[in-house]
Amino acid sequence: MNDIQEPVRRPVGMTILLVLSLINALFQIFSSIFTYLFMPFMKEMMESGQLEEQLQLFMPNMEEAMRQTMLDNLATQIGVQPIYYLLIAVLFIGSLVGVLKMFKLQRIGFHIYSISQMLILITQVAYIYSKESQSPFFNEFLMTLMFILLYHLYFKRIENYGTRRQNL
């Protein structure tokens, strides 16, 4: 019998989920910080009409409905309290830490990730969804729940595999 045990390997599906979570966390961190830093400038441009002029200048072939949708989305972002973007950046940094720990198969990463994601949903409800008539909260909740559940199942699978190998 061979006493040398090979290390537990991360399942491919888990690696794919972790890469997706990593990309999302990095994107959200940078976009939240960018929005926080440039919000006063964007607000000034929006109020003066410069933003609409710039859109027409750089995208002259854009349909009016699309341009108005972009402006409406920007107006919604600008209408949110700036502290929201800092909170979201910090929470996604927590999510990123959790993802990096899960890459190393450290179960604490799962807990950090899960708590961060739940706090992100709560923050969104407190700052954004209460102002919108059609909230995407349910979709975001389901996506968050799906990722947390899949990570949980992968960790269970890894733990079960490790227990089976020890019993051999």
C-alpha positions as CSV (number, residue, x, y, z in Angstrom):
1,M,0.0,0.0,0.0
2,N,1.3,3.4,-0.9
3,D,1.3,5.9,2.0
4,I,2.1,8.9,-0.3
5,Q,-1.1,10.7,-1.0
6,E,-1.5,13.1,-3.9
7,P,-2.9,16.5,-2.9
8,V,-6.6,17.1,-3.3
9,R,-7.3,18.8,-6.6
10,R,-9.8,21.5,-7.3
11,P,-12.6,20.4,-9.6
12,V,-12.6,22.0,-13.0
13,G,-16.1,23.3,-12.6
14,M,-15.1,25.0,-9.4
15,T,-12.1,26.6,-11.1
16,I,-14.4,28.0,-13.8
17,L,-16.7,29.5,-11.1
18,L,-13.7,31.0,-9.3
19,V,-12.4,32.6,-12.4
20,L,-15.8,34.1,-13.1
21,S,-16.1,35.3,-9.5
22,L,-12.5,36.8,-9.7
23,I,-13.3,38.7,-12.9
24,N,-16.6,40.0,-11.5
25,A,-15.0,41.1,-8.2
26,L,-12.1,42.9,-10.0
27,F,-14.5,44.6,-12.4
28,Q,-16.9,45.7,-9.6
29,I,-14.0,47.0,-7.5
30,F,-12.6,49.2,-10.3
31,S,-15.9,50.4,-11.6
32,S,-17.1,51.3,-8.1
33,I,-14.0,53.3,-7.3
34,F,-14.1,54.9,-10.7
35,T,-17.7,55.9,-10.3
36,Y,-17.0,57.2,-6.8
37,L,-14.1,59.3,-7.9
38,F,-15.6,60.8,-11.1
39,M,-19.2,61.1,-9.9
40,P,-19.0,64.9,-9.2
41,F,-17.5,65.4,-12.7
42,M,-20.2,63.2,-14.4
43,K,-22.9,65.0,-12.4
44,E,-21.7,68.4,-13.6
45,M,-21.4,67.2,-17.2
46,M,-24.9,65.7,-17.0
47,E,-26.5,68.9,-15.6
48,S,-24.7,71.1,-18.2
49,G,-25.7,68.9,-21.1
50,Q,-22.1,68.2,-22.0
51,L,-22.5,64.5,-21.5
52,E,-25.3,64.3,-24.1
53,E,-23.2,66.4,-26.5
54,Q,-20.2,64.1,-26.0
55,L,-22.4,61.1,-26.7
56,Q,-23.7,62.7,-30.0
57,L,-20.1,63.6,-31.0
58,F,-18.5,60.2,-30.4
59,M,-21.5,58.1,-31.4
60,P,-23.3,60.0,-34.1
61,N,-25.1,56.9,-35.5
62,M,-26.5,55.8,-32.1
63,E,-30.3,55.7,-32.1
64,E,-32.0,58.3,-29.9
65,A,-33.7,55.7,-27.8
66,M,-30.3,54.1,-27.0
67,R,-28.7,57.4,-26.2
68,Q,-31.6,58.3,-23.9
69,T,-31.3,54.9,-22.2
70,M,-27.6,55.5,-21.5
71,L,-28.3,58.9,-20.1
72,D,-31.1,57.6,-17.9
73,N,-28.8,54.9,-16.6
74,L,-26.1,57.5,-15.8
75,A,-28.7,59.7,-14.1
76,T,-29.7,56.8,-11.9
77,Q,-26.0,56.1,-11.0
78,I,-25.4,59.7,-10.2
79,G,-28.5,59.8,-8.1
80,V,-27.2,57.2,-5.7
81,Q,-25.3,58.4,-2.6
82,P,-21.6,58.3,-3.2
83,I,-20.9,56.3,-0.1
84,Y,-22.7,53.4,-1.8
85,Y,-19.9,53.0,-4.3
86,L,-17.2,52.9,-1.6
87,L,-19.2,50.3,0.4
88,I,-19.6,48.1,-2.7
89,A,-15.9,48.4,-3.5
90,V,-15.0,47.3,0.1
91,L,-17.4,44.4,0.0
92,F,-16.2,43.2,-3.4
93,I,-12.6,43.4,-2.0
94,G,-13.9,41.0,0.7
95,S,-15.4,38.8,-2.0
96,L,-12.1,38.8,-3.9
97,V,-10.3,37.7,-0.7
98,G,-12.8,34.9,-0.4
99,V,-12.3,33.8,-4.0
100,L,-8.5,33.9,-3.6
101,K,-8.7,31.7,-0.5
102,M,-11.1,29.3,-2.3
103,F,-8.5,29.0,-5.1
104,K,-6.2,27.6,-2.4
105,L,-9.1,25.3,-1.2
106,Q,-9.3,27.1,2.1
107,R,-12.9,26.7,3.4
108,I,-12.7,30.1,5.2
109,G,-12.7,31.7,1.7
110,F,-16.2,30.2,1.1
111,H,-17.4,31.9,4.3
112,I,-15.8,35.3,3.5
113,Y,-17.2,35.1,-0.1
114,S,-20.7,34.2,1.1
115,I,-20.9,36.9,3.8
116,S,-19.5,39.6,1.4
117,Q,-22.1,38.6,-1.3
118,M,-25.0,38.7,1.1
119,L,-23.8,42.1,2.4
120,I,-23.6,43.4,-1.2
121,L,-27.2,42.4,-1.8
122,I,-28.3,44.1,1.4
123,T,-26.4,47.3,0.5
124,Q,-28.0,47.3,-3.0
125,V,-31.5,47.0,-1.4
126,A,-30.7,49.8,1.0
127,Y,-29.3,52.3,-1.5
128,I,-30.7,51.4,-5.0
129,Y,-33.6,49.0,-5.2
130,S,-35.8,50.9,-2.9
131,K,-35.8,53.7,-5.6
132,E,-36.5,51.6,-8.6
133,S,-39.9,50.4,-9.7
134,Q,-38.5,47.3,-11.5
135,S,-35.8,45.9,-9.3
136,P,-33.4,43.3,-10.6
137,F,-32.9,42.1,-7.0
138,F,-34.6,38.8,-7.5
139,N,-32.3,37.9,-10.4
140,E,-29.2,39.0,-8.5
141,F,-30.3,37.1,-5.4
142,L,-30.8,33.9,-7.4
143,M,-27.4,34.3,-9.1
144,T,-25.7,34.9,-5.8
145,L,-27.5,32.0,-4.2
146,M,-26.5,29.7,-7.1
147,F,-22.8,30.6,-6.8
148,I,-22.8,30.1,-3.0
149,L,-24.6,26.8,-3.3
150,L,-22.3,25.5,-6.1
151,Y,-19.2,26.5,-4.0
152,H,-20.7,24.8,-1.0
153,L,-21.3,21.6,-3.0
154,Y,-17.8,21.6,-4.4
155,F,-16.3,21.9,-1.0
156,K,-18.5,19.1,0.2
157,R,-17.3,17.0,-2.7
158,I,-13.7,17.8,-1.9
159,E,-14.2,17.0,1.8
160,N,-15.9,13.7,0.9
161,Y,-13.1,12.8,-1.5
162,G,-10.5,13.5,1.2
163,T,-12.4,11.4,3.8
164,R,-12.7,8.4,1.3
165,R,-9.0,8.5,0.6
166,Q,-8.2,8.5,4.3
167,N,-10.3,5.4,4.9
168,L,-8.6,3.4,2.2
